[in-house]
Amino acid sequence: MVVPGLRSRQQAEGELALDLAQLSGLPRPRDLKAEWQWREVEAIAGLRHLVVYSAFKARHDFEVRARRLRRALDDLRRLQAQAQREKLGARRIIERVTKILSQHKSARYLAYEAAPGLLSFRLDRDQYRQQRRHDGVFVLETNHPDLSADEVVQSYRQLMEVERAFRLLKSLVKVRPVYHHRDRRVETHIFICFLSYLLAKVLEQRLRAAGLSISVAHALETLKRLQAVEHTWENHALVVQATRPQADVERILDALGIRLPSSVIRVTNAPKAA
């Protein structure tokens, strides 16, 4: 049995399958907890195609793109001001723009023009609408004639979960590289990584239960903004005080059931001057 997922945004047969699914009335619920919806279509003779829609994935796709665009536009505005202020050459501006768009994976959405000391840019609305059309959608292809549509979808869900586990272990948990040479230390390293993966899954479940569609990596990056600052109060006490959490930090803390009763974490006697 083969159940690959097509790149519906880039492959012609994925586009065709989505067109056919929309004509057959593929539902697109907005409730993030809604069950996956799908339609089986005949895009290519001899193969079965299932177009699947996930409301949760649609929200995730939208928010990831919005975050990338927001960051790209912020960087482009700063470059625009710098180009005018420092009279940057067109070649230098183009190099910087290319780097910004590549870094934020936004090249397909933004068009720009550069001249000495000048930079203008705009959102390609046609491309934006085209990509929005694919939010929450993935296309499955199988050559198995007997599996039900539900069995095909469930098989792919299991495959997705395994792939996500390996991606999480490699990127967020960083199971590799391993620099240990003794078996016991290698085993301990792997154990700690899988324990970290378990904690990441618990974090993910609590974020989902709270209706937050952000990834674990994004949640951890956001929580980094919550810091502890150490200062001396009137030369008598050493105070460790937490910074005031921003709204998105508070939402994540609420999802995890973490309460900060006070901004003051610890107060101790200040060390005496030598």
C-alpha positions in Angstrom: 0.0 0.0 0.0 1.3 3.5 -0.9 -0.3 6.6 0.7 1.9 9.6 -0.1 0.9 13.2 0.5 1.2 15.4 -2.5 2.4 19.0 -2.4 -0.9 20.5 -3.4 0.5 24.0 -3.6 3.1 23.1 -6.1 2.0 19.9 -8.0 -0.4 20.2 -10.9 -2.3 17.0 -9.9 -2.7 18.4 -6.4 -4.3 21.6 -7.8 -6.6 19.5 -10.1 -7.7 17.3 -7.2 -8.5 20.3 -5.0 -10.6 21.8 -7.9 -12.5 18.6 -8.2 -13.0 18.3 -4.4 -14.4 21.9 -4.2 -16.8 21.1 -7.0 -18.0 18.1 -5.1 -18.6 20.2 -2.0 -15.6 19.6 0.3 -16.7 21.0 3.7 -14.4 23.6 5.4 -15.5 23.9 9.0 -14.0 26.7 11.1 -14.2 25.0 14.4 -10.6 24.0 15.3 -11.8 20.8 17.0 -13.8 19.7 14.0 -13.1 16.3 12.5 -11.1 16.1 9.3 -13.2 16.3 6.1 -12.4 14.7 2.8 -13.6 13.9 -0.7 -12.3 11.2 -3.0 -11.8 12.4 -6.5 -10.5 11.0 -9.8 -7.7 13.2 -10.9 -5.6 10.6 -12.7 -6.8 7.3 -14.2 -5.6 4.3 -12.2 -4.9 6.3 -9.0 -7.1 7.3 -6.1 -6.9 10.8 -4.7 -8.4 12.0 -1.4 -8.5 15.7 -0.7 -8.5 16.2 3.1 -9.3 19.4 5.0 -8.3 20.1 8.6 -9.6 23.3 10.3 -6.8 23.1 12.8 -4.2 22.9 10.0 -5.9 25.8 8.2 -5.5 28.0 11.2 -1.9 26.9 11.6 -1.1 27.5 7.9 -2.7 31.0 8.1 -0.9 32.0 11.3 2.5 30.7 10.1 2.2 32.7 6.8 1.0 35.8 8.7 3.9 35.7 11.1 6.4 35.3 8.2 4.9 38.1 6.3 4.8 40.4 9.3 8.4 39.9 10.0 9.4 40.2 6.4 7.5 43.5 6.1 9.0 44.9 9.3 12.5 44.1 7.9 11.7 45.6 4.5 10.4 48.8 6.1 13.7 49.1 8.1 15.7 48.5 4.9 13.6 51.0 3.0 14.4 53.7 5.6 18.1 52.7 5.6 18.3 52.8 1.8 16.9 56.3 1.7 19.0 57.5 4.6 22.3 56.0 3.5 21.7 56.2 -0.3 22.3 52.5 -0.8 23.0 51.2 -4.3 20.4 49.2 -6.1 22.5 46.0 -6.1 23.0 46.3 -2.3 19.3 46.7 -1.8 18.4 43.7 -4.0 20.9 41.5 -2.1 19.4 42.6 1.3 15.8 42.1 0.0 16.6 38.6 -1.3 18.1 37.6 2.0 15.1 39.0 3.9 12.5 37.2 1.7 14.5 34.0 1.8 14.9 34.1 5.6 11.2 34.6 6.2 10.1 32.3 3.3 8.0 35.1 1.8 9.4 35.6 -1.7 6.3 34.3 -3.4 4.0 36.9 -1.6 6.0 40.1 -2.0 7.0 42.0 -5.2 9.5 44.8 -5.0 11.4 47.4 -7.1 14.8 48.8 -6.2 16.7 51.8 -7.4 19.6 53.8 -5.8 18.4 55.0 -2.4 14.9 53.7 -3.1 12.9 50.5 -2.3 9.3 49.9 -2.9 7.4 46.7 -2.2 3.8 45.3 -2.2 1.8 42.2 -1.5 1.1 40.0 -4.5 -2.6 39.6 -3.7 -3.3 37.1 -6.4 -0.5 34.8 -5.1 -1.7 35.4 -1.5 -5.3 34.4 -2.4 -4.0 31.3 -4.3 -2.0 30.1 -1.3 -4.9 30.9 1.1 -7.0 28.5 -1.0 -4.7 25.6 0.1 -4.8 26.4 3.8 -5.7 23.2 5.8 -5.7 21.1 2.6 -3.5 18.1 1.8 -4.0 15.6 -1.0 -3.4 11.9 -0.5 -2.7 9.5 -3.4 -2.9 5.7 -3.2 -2.8 2.8 -5.6 -4.7 0.5 -3.3 -8.1 -0.4 -4.7 -9.7 -2.0 -1.6 -9.0 0.3 1.3 -11.9 2.5 2.3 -11.4 6.3 2.3 -11.4 6.3 6.1 -8.6 3.7 6.2 -6.5 5.7 3.7 -6.9 8.8 5.8 -6.1 7.0 9.1 -3.0 5.4 7.6 -1.7 8.8 6.6 -2.5 10.2 10.1 -0.4 7.5 11.6 2.4 8.3 9.2 2.2 12.0 9.9 2.5 11.4 13.7 5.6 9.3 13.2 7.2 11.9 10.9 6.3 14.7 13.3 7.9 12.7 16.2 11.2 12.4 14.3 11.1 16.1 13.2 10.6 17.1 16.8 13.4 14.9 18.0 15.8 16.2 15.4 14.9 19.9 15.5 13.5 20.9 18.9 14.9 18.2 21.1 18.1 17.8 19.1 18.7 14.1 19.6 21.7 14.4 17.2 24.6 14.8 17.1 25.8 12.4 19.8 29.3 13.0 21.1 29.4 10.3 23.7 31.6 7.2 23.4 30.3 5.0 26.2 27.2 3.0 25.8 25.7 4.1 29.1 26.1 7.8 28.2 24.6 7.3 24.8 21.6 5.5 26.3 21.2 8.3 28.9 21.4 10.9 26.1 18.7 9.1 24.1 16.5 8.7 27.3 16.7 12.4 28.1 15.8 13.3 24.5 12.8 11.0 24.5 11.8 12.4 27.9 12.0 15.8 26.4 9.8 14.6 23.5 7.2 13.4 26.0 7.2 16.8 27.7 6.9 18.5 24.3 3.8 16.3 23.5 2.2 17.2 26.9 2.9 20.9 26.1 1.3 20.4 22.6 -1.8 18.7 24.1 -2.3 21.5 26.6 -1.9 24.2 23.9 -4.5 22.4 21.8 -6.9 22.0 24.7 -6.7 25.7 25.3 -7.5 26.4 21.6 -4.0 27.7 20.7 -2.7 26.6 17.3 0.9 27.6 17.8 3.7 25.0 17.6 5.7 23.8 20.6 8.8 25.5 19.2 7.0 28.8 18.8 5.5 28.5 22.4 9.0 28.0 23.9 10.4 30.9 21.8 7.6 33.1 23.1 8.2 32.1 26.7 11.8 33.2 26.4 10.5 36.8 26.7 9.6 36.0 30.3 12.8 36.8 32.2 14.0 37.2 35.8 15.8 40.4 36.7 18.1 40.8 39.7 18.5 44.1 41.5 19.4 45.5 44.9 16.8 47.4 46.9 18.2 50.2 49.0 21.4 48.3 49.6 19.6 46.0 52.0 17.9 43.2 49.9 18.7 41.4 46.7 15.4 41.1 44.8 14.8 38.7 41.9 11.8 40.0 40.0 10.0 38.5 36.9 9.3 40.8 33.9 5.6 41.5 33.3 4.3 38.9 30.8 2.9 40.1 27.6 -0.5 38.9 26.4 0.7 36.0 24.2 3.0 34.8 27.1 0.1 34.9 29.5 -2.1 32.8 27.1 0.6 30.1 27.0 1.0 30.2 30.8 -2.7 29.9 31.2 -2.8 26.9 28.9 -0.1 25.2 30.9 -1.9 26.0 34.2 1.0 28.1 35.4 0.2 31.1 37.7 2.6 33.8 38.6 1.3 35.0 42.0 3.7 37.9 42.2 6.4 39.5 40.1 8.8 39.1 43.0 10.4 35.7 42.9 12.9 35.8 45.7 14.2 38.3 48.3 17.4 37.7 50.1 19.8 39.8 52.1 22.1 41.8 50.0 25.8 40.8 50.1 27.9 43.1 52.2 30.5 45.2 50.4 34.1 44.1 50.8 
